[in-house]
Amino acid sequence: MSMCAAAANLTSPPEGNIGRVLENTAIAFIVVLTVLVILRYCARYTAKTPWGWEDLLIPFAYLSNLGICVVSIGRSLEYLG
């Protein structure tokens, strides 16, 4: 463990553990984000508008957010378990 983590007392869960709240929030973000990305591409397809550079970056943003949510769920389960 690093000296910074020991100095900040990050070795144990904080008082009033909010692991379940973090887990539920991460799951909600996964669901909402997935629905919005699907709707975005369906709208582009339906409207037959040309694809732009932002349409190419959306999958990378989606995967980044998905990764953050998975890590958050893992951390909350670590504190709860």
C-alpha positions in Angstrom: 0.0 0.0 0.0 1.3 3.5 -0.8 2.1 6.0 1.9 -0.6 8.3 0.5 -3.3 5.7 1.0 -2.1 5.0 4.6 -2.0 8.7 5.4 -5.5 9.2 4.1 -6.7 6.1 6.1 -8.0 4.4 2.9 -7.3 0.9 4.3 -10.9 0.4 5.7 -14.3 1.4 4.5 -15.5 4.8 5.6 -18.1 5.3 8.3 -21.6 5.0 7.0 -20.7 2.7 4.1 -22.6 3.6 1.0 -21.6 0.6 -1.1 -25.1 -0.3 -2.1 -25.8 3.2 -3.2 -22.7 3.3 -5.4 -23.6 -0.1 -6.9 -27.2 0.9 -7.7 -26.0 4.2 -9.2 -23.5 2.4 -11.4 -26.1 -0.1 -12.6 -28.5 2.7 -13.4 -25.8 4.5 -15.4 -25.1 1.3 -17.4 -28.8 0.9 -18.2 -29.5 4.5 -19.1 -26.3 4.9 -21.1 -26.9 1.8 -23.1 -30.4 2.8 -24.0 -29.3 6.3 -25.0 -26.5 5.0 -27.2 -28.8 2.6 -29.0 -31.4 5.4 -29.4 -28.7 7.7 -30.9 -27.7 5.2 -33.5 -31.3 4.3 -34.3 -32.1 8.0 -34.8 -29.1 8.5 -37.1 -30.2 5.5 -39.1 -33.9 6.5 -39.3 -33.2 10.1 -40.2 -30.5 9.0 -42.7 -28.2 11.8 -41.6 -24.5 11.5 -42.4 -22.3 10.2 -39.7 -19.8 12.6 -38.1 -16.7 12.2 -36.1 -18.7 12.2 -32.8 -20.4 9.0 -34.0 -17.0 7.3 -34.2 -16.1 8.5 -30.7 -19.3 7.4 -28.9 -18.3 3.7 -28.6 -15.0 4.7 -26.9 -16.9 7.0 -24.5 -19.4 4.2 -23.9 -16.7 1.6 -23.1 -14.9 4.1 -20.8 -18.0 4.8 -18.8 -18.8 1.1 -18.7 -15.4 0.4 -17.3 -15.8 3.0 -14.6 -19.1 1.6 -13.6 -17.7 -2.0 -13.5 -14.8 -0.8 -11.3 -17.3 1.0 -9.0 -19.4 -2.1 -8.7 -16.3 -4.1 -7.9 -15.2 -1.7 -5.2 -18.6 -1.5 -3.6 -18.8 -5.3 -3.5 -15.3 -5.4 -1.9 -16.5 -3.1 0.9 -19.8 -5.0 1.3 -18.2 -8.5 1.2 
